Amino acid sequence: MKRSGSADLPLHYGHVPPWLAERMAKLGLAITESILAEYGKAEVIRRLSNPFWFQSLGAVMGMDWHSSGITTSVMGALKKSINPLSKELGIYICGGKGKHSRETPAELLRVADRTGLNGNELVRASKLSAKVDNTAIQDGFQLYLHSFSLSSEGDWAVVQQGMSNSSSTARRYHWHSENLKSFVEEPHTGICGINQGKILNLTANDASTTRASMLAITDERPNQMIAEIQKLVMPAHHDLKAKDVDLKRLGSILWLAQEKKPSDFEELLMLEGMGPRTLQSMALVSEVIYGTPSRFSDPARFSFANGGKDGHPFPVPVNVYDETIRVLQKAIDMAKIGNSDKQQAIKSLHQISKNAEQNFTPNMDFNKVIEKERSDSWKYGGRTVFGIQKSEIQMKLF
C-alpha cells in the first residue's frame, strides 16, 4: 500500500460562507475536468493523494492557506460538483465529515453496483485505512473526517483528518491505491513533525509479537507493506510571510501579470482581453492543473490566486474568481466540441510562467505586494467572512 502522505495543520473552526462555497464547487469541477481531459482519471485520484497538491488546490480555491478547514471544504466542494456528473466523468467522491463519514460503505457499494467494481474490496480499503490512522497508530489525533475518492477504473484515494485538542492541530492523512500490498506492517518510511512523546504504533516492526497475539483472536493475516510518505507541516501563524513561499516562483507570476500583457505572448492570444489581475489567478490555476509534483513544495503561494476567506493574505477577489471560472469553463466547453485552442492557451500560461522563472531575480517587497492587494481589494469585489471590502472613500462616508 502506498500511504502517500500526511499534513499537520492549525485547527480552525467556523464555516465557509455560501458565496465562497458556490465558487469553490465551480472552480473545483473546472480544474477536475481540465485534469481529466489532459491526463485521465488515474491522475485525478493520484493528485488527491498528494498532500502538497491538495493544499495548493485548497489555497487556489480561496480557502485559508494553512488551516485545517481546507480538508473539509475542498472535499465537500468536489463531492457537491463532481457527483452529479460522476457517470460522465468517471470520478466518485464518497464519505465526508462526521455522520457523512459513516455513510462511506453504503456509498461505495452503490458506486460498485453502477461500475462493476468489487464493492466489498472498496469497503474493506475504506475501513482499514481509517483503522490504521485512528487505532493502529495512536498519535493523539482522532479521525472526524473520512473521504474516499475513486475512479470507474478502480483507482482510489483516501483523504481523512484527525483532531488533537491538546495541541490545537489537525492531521490529514492521504492514501493511494497504487502498489497496494497490505495495510498493517510499516506503512511509514518516516514522518517529520513536532515530537509529542511516545505513541502506540501497532504497525511497527517491533510490534509484530503484539500483532500476532491480536491476530490469533481476530483470525486475520498480516502481510509485508511497502510505503512512501510525504509530510507537510503548516505553521501556526495565520498571516502569510515571505518565508512561506518561493519568492522566485511568485515573483515571476506577478511580473507576468502586472508588467507584461497577454498580447506580448503569441501563445496567449486566445486569452486576450483578460485583465492582469485575472491573468495572475489563471497562471496559478494553470499550474495546479498542469504542474508537476515539484511545483507544489510551497502551497501558500497559490493563495495569491484568489486570496483567503479570512483575509489572509488578502480578501477573496470575487470578480476575479468569477472571471477565472468563466475562462476555464469556456475552455473546457470548447474542447468538448473539438476546439482546444483556449485550453492550450491556459496550458501554455503555466509553461510561460515556468520559463520566466529561469532568469528571474526576485526584488519585490513581499509585504508591499500584500498591502497593495488589500488596498485594491475593493476594485475586484473583495470579500471575507467579515464582510465586503470598501475603498478608503467609502469607509470615510460610512
C-alpha positions as CSV (number, residue, x, y, z in Angstrom):
1,M,0.0,0.0,0.0
2,K,1.3,3.4,-0.8
3,R,0.5,5.8,2.0
4,S,1.2,8.9,0.1
5,G,1.4,11.5,2.8
6,S,0.1,13.4,5.7
7,A,-0.2,17.1,6.8
8,D,-0.3,18.8,10.1
9,L,-2.5,22.0,10.1
10,P,-3.5,24.6,12.7
11,L,-7.0,23.8,13.9
12,H,-9.6,26.3,12.6
13,Y,-13.3,26.5,13.4
14,G,-16.0,28.3,11.5
15,H,-17.7,27.7,8.2
16,V,-17.3,28.5,4.5
17,P,-19.8,31.3,3.6
18,P,-22.3,30.4,0.7
19,W,-20.8,32.9,-1.7
20,L,-17.4,31.1,-1.5
21,A,-18.7,27.6,-1.3
22,E,-20.6,28.0,-4.5
23,R,-17.5,29.3,-6.3
24,M,-15.3,26.6,-4.8
25,A,-17.6,23.9,-6.3
26,K,-17.5,25.5,-9.7
27,L,-13.7,26.0,-9.8
28,G,-13.0,22.6,-8.3
29,L,-15.1,21.0,-11.1
30,A,-13.4,23.0,-13.8
31,I,-10.0,22.1,-12.5
32,T,-11.0,18.4,-12.3
33,E,-12.4,18.4,-15.8
34,S,-9.2,20.0,-17.1
35,I,-7.0,17.3,-15.5
36,L,-9.3,14.6,-16.8
37,A,-9.1,16.0,-20.4
38,E,-5.3,16.3,-20.2
39,Y,-4.2,13.3,-18.1
40,G,-7.2,11.0,-17.4
41,K,-9.0,9.6,-14.3
42,A,-6.0,8.0,-12.7
43,E,-4.2,11.3,-12.4
44,V,-7.1,13.0,-10.7
45,I,-7.0,10.3,-8.0
46,R,-3.2,10.4,-7.8
47,R,-3.3,14.2,-7.2
48,L,-5.8,13.9,-4.4
49,S,-3.5,11.6,-2.7
50,N,-0.7,14.2,-2.7
51,P,-0.8,16.4,0.4
52,F,1.1,19.3,-1.2
53,W,-1.0,19.4,-4.3
54,F,-4.2,19.1,-2.2
55,Q,-3.1,22.1,0.0
56,S,-2.3,24.0,-3.2
57,L,-5.8,23.3,-4.6
58,G,-7.4,24.5,-1.4
59,A,-5.4,27.7,-1.5
60,V,-6.2,28.4,-5.1
61,M,-9.9,27.9,-4.3
62,G,-9.8,30.7,-1.8
63,M,-9.5,28.8,1.5
64,D,-7.2,29.9,4.3
65,W,-3.8,28.9,3.0
66,H,-2.8,26.7,6.0
67,S,-5.9,25.8,8.1
68,S,-7.5,22.5,8.8
69,G,-10.7,23.8,7.1
70,I,-9.2,23.2,3.7
71,T,-9.8,19.4,4.0
72,T,-13.5,19.5,4.8
73,S,-14.2,22.4,2.4
74,V,-12.3,21.1,-0.6
75,M,-13.7,17.6,-0.4
76,G,-17.2,18.9,0.2
77,A,-17.0,21.2,-2.8
78,L,-15.7,18.4,-5.0
79,K,-18.4,16.0,-3.8
80,K,-21.1,18.6,-4.5
81,S,-19.9,19.4,-8.0
82,I,-18.4,16.1,-9.2
83,N,-21.0,13.5,-8.1
84,P,-23.9,14.8,-10.2
85,L,-21.6,14.3,-13.2
86,S,-20.0,11.0,-12.0
87,K,-21.3,8.9,-14.8
88,E,-19.9,11.3,-17.4
89,L,-16.6,12.0,-15.6
90,G,-15.9,8.5,-14.1
91,I,-15.0,10.0,-10.7
92,Y,-16.9,9.4,-7.5
93,I,-16.5,11.1,-4.1
94,C,-17.8,9.3,-1.0
95,G,-17.9,10.0,2.7
96,G,-17.2,13.3,4.4
97,K,-17.2,14.8,7.9
98,G,-18.9,13.3,10.9
99,K,-22.0,11.4,10.1
100,H,-21.2,11.5,6.4
101,S,-18.0,9.5,7.0
102,R,-20.1,6.7,8.4
103,E,-22.1,6.6,5.1
104,T,-19.0,5.8,3.1
105,P,-19.5,2.0,2.9
106,A,-23.1,2.3,1.6
107,E,-22.0,4.9,-0.9
108,L,-19.1,2.7,-2.1
109,L,-21.5,-0.3,-2.6
110,R,-23.8,1.9,-4.7
111,V,-20.8,3.0,-6.8
112,A,-19.8,-0.6,-7.2
113,D,-23.3,-1.5,-8.5
114,R,-23.0,1.2,-11.2
115,T,-19.4,0.5,-12.3
116,G,-19.0,-3.3,-11.8
117,L,-16.2,-2.7,-9.3
118,N,-15.7,-5.0,-6.3
119,G,-17.7,-3.2,-3.6
120,N,-16.6,-5.4,-0.7
121,E,-12.9,-4.7,-1.5
122,L,-13.6,-0.9,-1.6
123,V,-15.4,-1.0,1.7
124,R,-12.5,-3.0,3.2
125,A,-10.0,-0.5,2.0
126,S,-12.1,2.4,3.4
127,K,-12.4,0.8,6.8
128,L,-8.8,-0.4,7.1
129,S,-7.3,3.0,6.1
130,A,-9.3,4.6,8.9
131,K,-8.4,1.9,11.4
132,V,-4.7,2.3,10.7
133,D,-4.7,6.1,11.2
134,N,-7.1,6.1,14.1
135,T,-6.5,2.9,16.0
136,A,-3.3,1.1,14.9
137,I,-1.4,4.3,15.2
138,Q,-2.5,6.2,18.3
139,D,-0.7,9.5,17.9
140,G,-3.3,11.7,19.7
141,F,-5.4,12.5,16.6
142,Q,-8.9,11.2,16.5
143,L,-10.4,11.0,13.0
144,Y,-13.5,13.0,12.3
145,L,-13.4,13.1,8.5
146,H,-13.0,10.3,6.0
147,S,-13.4,10.9,2.3
148,F,-12.9,8.1,-0.3
149,S,-12.5,9.1,-3.9
150,L,-12.4,6.6,-6.7
151,S,-12.5,6.3,-10.5
152,S,-14.7,3.9,-12.5
153,E,-11.5,2.0,-13.3
154,G,-10.9,1.2,-9.6
155,D,-8.1,3.6,-8.6
156,W,-8.8,5.2,-5.3
157,A,-7.5,7.7,-2.8
158,V,-8.4,8.3,0.9
159,V,-8.2,11.8,2.4
160,Q,-9.0,11.7,6.2
161,Q,-8.4,14.1,9.0
162,G,-7.9,13.7,12.8
163,M,-8.1,16.3,15.6
164,S,-5.9,16.8,18.6
165,N,-7.4,19.1,21.2
166,S,-4.3,19.1,23.3
167,S,-2.2,20.7,20.6
168,S,-5.0,22.6,18.7
169,T,-3.9,21.0,15.5
170,A,-5.4,18.7,12.9
171,R,-3.6,16.0,11.0
172,R,-4.6,15.0,7.5
173,Y,-3.7,11.6,6.1
174,H,-3.6,10.7,2.4
175,W,-3.7,7.2,0.9
176,H,-3.4,5.9,-2.7
177,S,-4.3,2.5,-4.1
178,E,-1.3,2.4,-6.3
179,N,1.0,-0.6,-5.5
180,L,-1.4,-1.9,-2.9
181,K,0.0,-4.9,-0.9
182,S,-1.0,-4.6,2.7
183,F,-2.2,-2.2,5.4
184,V,-0.7,-3.5,8.6
185,E,3.1,-3.5,8.7
186,E,5.4,-0.5,8.5
187,P,3.2,1.9,6.5
188,H,5.5,4.8,7.0
189,T,9.1,5.3,5.8
190,G,9.2,8.5,8.0
191,I,7.2,11.3,9.5
192,C,8.6,14.7,10.2
193,G,7.0,16.9,12.8
194,I,7.0,18.1,16.4
195,N,7.8,15.2,18.8
196,Q,4.8,14.8,21.0
197,G,6.2,11.9,23.1
198,K,5.7,8.2,22.8
199,I,2.8,6.8,20.8
200,L,1.3,3.4,20.3
201,N,2.2,2.2,16.8
202,L,0.9,-1.3,16.1
203,T,2.2,-1.1,12.5
204,A,5.8,-1.0,13.6
205,N,8.1,-4.0,13.1
206,D,8.7,-4.1,16.9
207,A,5.0,-4.6,17.4
208,S,5.0,-7.9,15.5
209,T,4.5,-10.0,18.6
210,T,1.7,-7.9,19.8
211,R,0.0,-8.1,16.3
212,A,0.5,-11.8,16.3
213,S,-1.4,-12.1,19.6
214,M,-4.1,-9.9,18.4
215,L,-4.4,-11.7,15.1
216,A,-4.8,-15.0,16.9
217,I,-8.0,-13.6,18.2
218,T,-9.3,-11.9,15.1
219,D,-8.0,-14.6,12.7
220,E,-6.5,-12.0,10.3
221,R,-3.2,-12.4,8.5
222,P,-0.7,-9.6,8.1
223,N,1.5,-9.1,5.0
224,Q,4.5,-7.1,4.0
225,M,3.8,-3.4,3.2
226,I,5.8,-1.0,1.1
227,A,5.0,2.6,1.7
228,E,6.1,6.1,0.7
229,I,5.2,9.2,2.6
230,Q,5.3,12.9,2.2
231,K,4.9,15.1,5.2
232,L,3.5,18.7,5.1
233,V,3.7,20.7,8.4
234,M,2.0,24.1,8.2
235,P,3.0,26.9,10.6
236,A,0.8,28.2,13.4
237,H,0.9,31.8,12.2
238,H,-2.2,32.9,10.3
239,D,-0.7,35.8,8.4
240,L,1.3,34.9,5.3
241,K,5.1,35.5,5.5
242,A,7.8,35.7,2.8
243,K,9.4,32.5,4.2
244,D,6.2,30.6,3.5
245,V,6.5,30.9,-0.3
246,D,9.0,30.5,-3.1
247,L,9.6,34.2,-3.9
248,K,11.2,33.4,-7.3
249,R,8.1,31.5,-8.4
250,L,5.7,34.0,-7.0
251,G,7.6,37.0,-8.3
252,S,7.7,35.7,-11.9
253,I,3.9,35.2,-11.8
254,L,3.4,38.8,-10.5
255,W,5.8,40.1,-13.2
256,L,4.0,38.3,-16.0
257,A,0.6,39.6,-14.7
258,Q,1.5,43.2,-13.9
259,E,4.4,44.2,-16.1
260,K,3.7,42.1,-19.1
261,K,0.4,41.9,-21.1
262,P,-1.2,38.7,-22.5
263,S,-0.8,40.2,-26.0
264,D,3.0,40.1,-25.5
265,F,2.9,36.3,-25.9
266,E,1.7,34.6,-29.1
267,E,0.6,31.6,-27.1
268,L,-1.8,33.8,-25.1
269,L,-3.7,35.5,-27.9
270,M,-6.7,33.3,-27.3
271,L,-6.9,34.8,-23.8
272,E,-6.6,38.4,-24.9
273,G,-9.0,40.8,-23.2
274,M,-8.4,39.2,-19.8
275,G,-7.1,41.8,-17.3
276,P,-3.7,41.5,-15.4
277,R,-5.3,40.5,-12.1
278,T,-7.2,37.7,-13.7
279,L,-4.1,36.6,-15.5
280,Q,-2.4,36.3,-12.1
281,S,-5.2,34.0,-10.9
282,M,-5.2,32.0,-14.1
283,A,-1.5,31.4,-14.1
284,L,-1.7,29.8,-10.6
285,V,-4.8,27.8,-11.6
286,S,-2.9,26.6,-14.7
287,E,-0.1,25.4,-12.5
288,V,-2.5,23.4,-10.3
289,I,-3.8,21.7,-13.5
290,Y,-0.6,21.2,-15.4
291,G,2.2,21.5,-12.8
292,T,4.5,18.6,-11.9
293,P,4.7,17.4,-8.2
294,S,7.9,19.6,-7.6
295,R,5.8,22.7,-8.2
296,F,3.8,22.3,-5.0
297,S,6.5,22.5,-2.4
298,D,5.1,25.9,-1.2
299,P,1.3,25.6,-1.2
300,A,0.9,29.0,0.3
301,R,1.9,30.6,-3.0
302,F,-1.3,29.5,-4.5
303,S,-3.3,31.8,-2.2
304,F,-2.2,34.6,-4.4
305,A,-4.7,33.4,-7.0
306,N,-7.9,34.1,-5.0
307,G,-6.9,35.2,-1.5
308,G,-8.4,33.7,1.6
309,K,-11.8,33.8,3.2
310,D,-10.4,35.2,6.5
311,G,-8.4,37.9,4.6
312,H,-5.0,36.2,4.5
313,P,-3.0,37.0,2.6
314,F,-5.8,39.3,1.3
315,P,-9.7,39.2,0.8
316,V,-11.1,36.9,-1.9
317,P,-11.4,39.0,-5.2
318,V,-14.9,37.7,-6.1
319,N,-14.9,39.3,-9.5
320,V,-11.5,37.8,-10.4
321,Y,-12.7,34.5,-9.1
322,D,-15.8,34.5,-11.3
323,E,-13.8,35.5,-14.4
324,T,-11.3,32.7,-13.7
325,I,-14.1,30.2,-13.5
326,R,-15.6,31.7,-16.7
327,V,-12.4,31.5,-18.7
328,L,-11.6,27.9,-17.5
329,Q,-15.1,26.6,-18.1
330,K,-15.4,28.1,-21.5
331,A,-12.1,26.4,-22.5
332,I,-13.4,23.1,-21.2
333,D,-16.7,23.5,-23.2
334,M,-14.9,24.5,-26.4
335,A,-12.6,21.5,-26.0
336,K,-15.6,19.1,-25.7
337,I,-16.7,20.2,-29.2
338,G,-13.2,19.8,-30.7
339,N,-11.8,23.3,-30.3
340,S,-9.0,23.1,-27.8
341,D,-7.3,26.4,-28.6
342,K,-8.3,28.1,-25.3
343,Q,-7.4,25.1,-23.3
344,Q,-3.9,25.0,-25.0
345,A,-3.6,28.7,-24.2
346,I,-4.2,28.1,-20.5
347,K,-1.7,25.2,-20.6
348,S,0.9,27.4,-22.2
349,L,0.4,30.0,-19.5
350,H,1.8,27.6,-17.0
351,Q,4.8,26.9,-19.2
352,I,5.4,30.6,-19.9
353,S,5.4,31.4,-16.1
354,K,7.7,28.4,-15.5
355,N,10.1,29.6,-18.2
356,A,10.1,33.1,-16.8
357,E,11.5,31.8,-13.5
358,Q,14.7,30.6,-15.0
359,N,16.3,34.1,-15.4
360,F,14.1,35.9,-12.9
361,T,15.6,37.5,-9.8
362,P,13.0,38.5,-7.2
363,N,13.5,42.0,-5.9
364,M,10.0,42.7,-4.6
365,D,8.9,43.8,-1.1
366,F,6.7,40.9,-0.1
367,N,4.8,42.9,2.5
368,K,4.1,45.7,0.0
369,V,2.7,43.2,-2.5
370,I,0.2,42.0,0.1
371,E,-0.5,45.6,1.1
372,K,-1.3,46.5,-2.5
373,E,-3.6,43.5,-2.9
374,R,-5.5,44.5,0.2
375,S,-5.8,48.2,-0.8
376,D,-7.0,47.3,-4.3
377,S,-9.3,44.6,-3.0
378,W,-12.5,46.7,-3.3
379,K,-11.8,47.1,-7.0
380,Y,-12.2,43.3,-7.5
381,G,-15.2,42.7,-5.3
382,G,-13.0,41.7,-2.4
383,R,-14.8,39.8,0.3
384,T,-14.1,37.9,3.5
385,V,-16.2,36.2,6.1
386,F,-16.3,39.5,7.9
387,G,-17.9,41.4,5.0
388,I,-17.4,43.2,1.7
389,Q,-14.3,45.4,1.2
390,K,-14.8,49.1,0.8
391,S,-12.5,51.8,-0.7
392,E,-11.0,54.5,1.6
393,I,-13.6,57.0,0.3
394,Q,-16.5,54.6,1.0
395,M,-15.1,53.9,4.5
396,K,-14.9,57.7,5.2
397,L,-18.5,58.1,4.1
398,F,-19.7,55.4,6.5
